[in-house]
């Protein structure tokens, strides 16, 4: 697993450099944030569907820069393509959330499993930094008739990094990644003991100072 993480780390850095060049930015404009980034991977097992549920993971976007996913041959991942006239939520703002958004409304595109092929999509930070040119991709997982396995690697900024809009240099907005991630965790898991402790001890005030 450590060897795989190291390979995906290299892949993530190459992808961010290619994105920067495609946007006519300096080649390290994005990798400057991901240096010593909070890169991590989730290994996922989904049970077979049952009479009670077909829902694996509800519709959402991810919080960071890039998601690199791989899945077995069973399949169950869906992504939502851009829809004309449909405004994408800015997940980092209070009062705007992608959780469950359009989950039961078409169109959703089934991501067909292909051996040795990764699925890659942007997260919230890239949407913010590119002023919506690259959209944080809504995705969801449905259960299949068989047990399914997948891995999702998250190529993230450093926890103390601050992102800024790269296509609008005069825009003074900033997103402190650690604060953004922690806020999203607390929003998604309000009942967890960790969320209660963060609130009780006022831990958010330490993030940007760190």
C-alpha positions as CSV (number, residue, x, y, z in Angstrom):
1,X,0.0,0.0,0.0
2,X,2.9,2.4,0.8
3,X,4.4,1.6,-2.6
4,X,1.1,2.3,-4.3
5,X,0.7,5.6,-2.5
6,X,4.2,6.7,-3.6
7,X,3.3,5.9,-7.2
8,X,0.0,7.8,-7.0
9,X,1.8,10.7,-5.4
10,X,4.0,11.0,-8.5
11,X,1.0,10.6,-10.8
12,X,-0.9,13.3,-8.9
13,X,2.0,15.8,-9.3
14,X,2.3,15.1,-13.0
15,X,-1.4,15.6,-13.5
16,X,-1.3,18.9,-11.6
17,X,1.6,20.1,-13.8
18,X,-0.3,19.1,-17.0
19,X,-3.4,21.0,-15.7
20,X,-1.3,24.1,-15.0
21,X,0.2,24.0,-18.5
22,X,-3.2,23.5,-20.0
23,X,-4.4,26.6,-18.2
24,X,-1.3,28.5,-19.4
25,X,-0.1,28.9,-15.8
26,X,3.4,28.4,-14.4
27,X,4.1,24.7,-14.3
28,X,4.3,24.5,-10.5
29,X,1.3,26.8,-9.8
30,X,-0.7,23.9,-8.4
31,X,2.0,21.6,-7.1
32,X,3.2,24.4,-4.9
33,X,0.1,23.7,-2.8
34,X,0.4,19.9,-2.8
35,X,4.1,19.8,-1.6
36,X,4.0,17.9,1.7
37,X,0.3,17.5,1.0
38,X,-2.2,15.6,3.1
39,X,-2.3,12.7,0.5
40,X,-4.3,9.7,1.5
41,X,-6.2,6.7,0.2
42,X,-9.4,4.9,1.1
43,X,-9.8,1.3,0.4
44,X,-13.5,0.6,0.0
45,X,-15.7,-2.5,0.1
46,X,-19.3,-2.3,-0.9
47,X,-21.7,-5.2,-0.1
48,X,-24.1,-6.6,-2.7
49,X,-27.4,-4.8,-3.0
50,X,-30.3,-6.2,-1.0
51,X,-34.0,-5.7,-0.8
52,X,-33.4,-3.0,1.8
53,X,-30.9,-0.8,0.0
54,X,-29.2,-0.1,-3.3
55,X,-27.4,3.0,-2.1
56,X,-23.7,2.8,-1.6
57,X,-22.5,6.4,-1.2
58,X,-24.7,9.4,-1.8
59,X,-24.0,12.2,-4.2
60,X,-21.2,14.5,-3.2
61,X,-18.0,16.3,-4.3
62,X,-14.6,15.9,-2.7
63,X,-12.9,18.6,-0.8
64,X,-9.3,18.8,-2.2
65,X,-7.5,19.0,-5.5
66,X,-7.6,15.7,-7.3
67,X,-9.2,12.3,-6.9
68,X,-7.6,9.3,-8.6
69,X,-9.9,6.2,-8.3
70,X,-9.7,2.6,-9.4
71,X,-12.3,-0.1,-9.2
72,X,-12.8,-3.8,-9.8
73,X,-14.8,-5.2,-12.7
74,X,-18.1,-5.1,-10.9
75,X,-18.8,-1.3,-11.2
76,X,-21.0,1.1,-9.4
77,X,-19.5,4.6,-9.7
78,X,-21.5,7.4,-11.4
79,X,-20.4,10.9,-12.1
80,X,-22.6,13.9,-13.0
81,X,-21.5,15.8,-16.2
82,X,-22.0,19.5,-16.5
83,X,-25.6,20.3,-17.3
84,X,-26.5,23.5,-19.2
85,X,-28.1,26.0,-16.8
86,X,-27.3,24.0,-13.7
87,X,-25.3,26.0,-11.2
88,X,-22.6,24.0,-9.4
89,X,-22.5,24.7,-5.6
90,X,-19.4,26.2,-4.0
91,X,-19.0,23.6,-1.3
92,X,-16.6,25.8,0.6
93,X,-19.1,28.5,1.3
94,X,-21.5,28.4,4.3
95,X,-25.0,27.6,3.1
96,X,-23.9,25.9,-0.1
97,X,-23.6,22.1,-0.1
98,X,-23.3,19.4,-2.8
99,X,-24.3,16.7,-0.4
100,X,-27.1,14.7,-1.9
101,X,-27.6,17.3,-4.7
102,X,-29.4,16.0,-7.8
103,X,-28.8,12.5,-6.5
104,X,-32.0,11.1,-8.1
105,X,-32.1,13.5,-11.1
106,X,-30.6,12.6,-14.5
107,X,-28.2,12.8,-16.1
108,X,-25.6,10.6,-14.3
109,X,-22.9,8.8,-16.3
110,X,-21.9,5.3,-15.3
111,X,-18.1,4.9,-15.1
112,X,-17.5,1.6,-16.9
113,X,-14.6,-0.3,-15.2
114,X,-11.7,-0.7,-17.6
115,X,-8.6,-2.7,-16.4
116,X,-5.5,-0.6,-15.7
117,X,-7.4,2.7,-16.2
118,X,-7.9,5.3,-13.4
119,X,-10.8,7.7,-13.1
120,X,-9.6,11.2,-12.3
121,X,-11.7,14.2,-11.3
122,X,-11.2,17.6,-9.7
123,X,-12.3,18.5,-6.2
124,X,-13.5,21.7,-4.5
125,X,-10.1,23.4,-4.3
126,X,-9.5,23.2,-8.1
127,X,-13.0,24.6,-8.8
128,X,-12.1,27.5,-6.5
129,X,-8.6,28.1,-7.9
130,X,-9.8,28.0,-11.6
131,X,-13.0,30.1,-11.0
132,X,-15.2,27.2,-12.0
133,X,-13.3,26.3,-15.2
134,X,-12.6,22.9,-13.7
135,X,-15.7,21.8,-11.8
136,X,-15.6,19.7,-8.7
137,X,-17.2,16.6,-10.0
138,X,-20.3,15.2,-8.2
139,X,-20.2,11.5,-7.9
140,X,-22.1,8.7,-6.2
141,X,-21.9,4.9,-5.8
142,X,-24.8,2.4,-6.1
143,X,-24.6,-1.2,-4.9
144,X,-24.4,-3.9,-7.5
145,X,-25.6,-7.5,-7.5
146,X,-22.1,-8.6,-6.3
147,X,-19.7,-7.4,-3.6
148,X,-17.5,-4.6,-5.0
149,X,-14.1,-3.2,-4.2
150,X,-12.6,0.2,-5.1
151,X,-9.7,2.5,-4.0
152,X,-9.9,6.3,-4.0
153,X,-6.6,8.3,-3.7
154,X,-6.9,12.0,-2.7
155,X,-4.1,14.3,-3.8
156,X,-4.5,17.2,-1.4
157,X,-2.9,20.5,-0.5
158,X,-0.8,20.7,2.6
159,X,-3.1,21.1,5.6
160,X,-1.8,24.6,6.3
161,X,-1.8,25.7,2.6
162,X,-4.0,28.6,1.4
163,X,-5.5,28.4,-2.1
164,X,-6.2,31.5,-4.2
165,X,-7.9,32.1,-7.6
166,X,-5.2,31.6,-10.2
167,X,-7.2,32.8,-13.2
168,X,-8.1,36.1,-11.4
169,X,-4.9,37.4,-9.8
170,X,-6.7,40.5,-8.4
171,X,-9.2,38.4,-6.5
172,X,-8.2,38.5,-2.8
173,X,-10.2,35.4,-1.8
174,X,-8.4,32.6,0.0
175,X,-9.3,29.1,1.2
176,X,-7.3,27.7,4.0
177,X,-7.3,24.0,3.2
178,X,-7.2,22.7,6.8
179,X,-10.1,24.9,7.8
180,X,-12.1,23.9,4.7
181,X,-11.5,20.2,5.2
182,X,-12.4,20.4,8.9
183,X,-15.6,22.4,8.2
184,X,-16.7,19.9,5.7
185,X,-16.0,17.0,8.1
186,X,-18.1,18.7,10.7
187,X,-20.9,19.4,8.2
188,X,-21.0,15.8,7.0
189,X,-20.6,14.1,10.4
190,X,-22.3,16.4,12.9
191,X,-23.0,13.6,15.4
192,X,-19.4,12.2,15.7
193,X,-17.5,12.6,18.9
194,X,-14.6,14.3,16.9
195,X,-17.0,17.0,15.8
196,X,-18.3,17.5,19.3
197,X,-14.7,17.8,20.6
198,X,-13.7,20.3,17.9
199,X,-16.6,22.5,18.9
200,X,-16.2,22.1,22.6
201,X,-12.5,22.9,22.5
202,X,-12.8,25.6,19.8
203,X,-10.1,23.9,17.8
204,X,-10.9,25.7,14.5
205,X,-9.2,28.8,15.9
206,X,-5.8,26.9,15.8
207,X,-5.8,26.0,12.2
208,X,-4.8,29.1,10.3
209,X,-2.4,30.1,13.1
210,X,-0.6,26.8,12.5
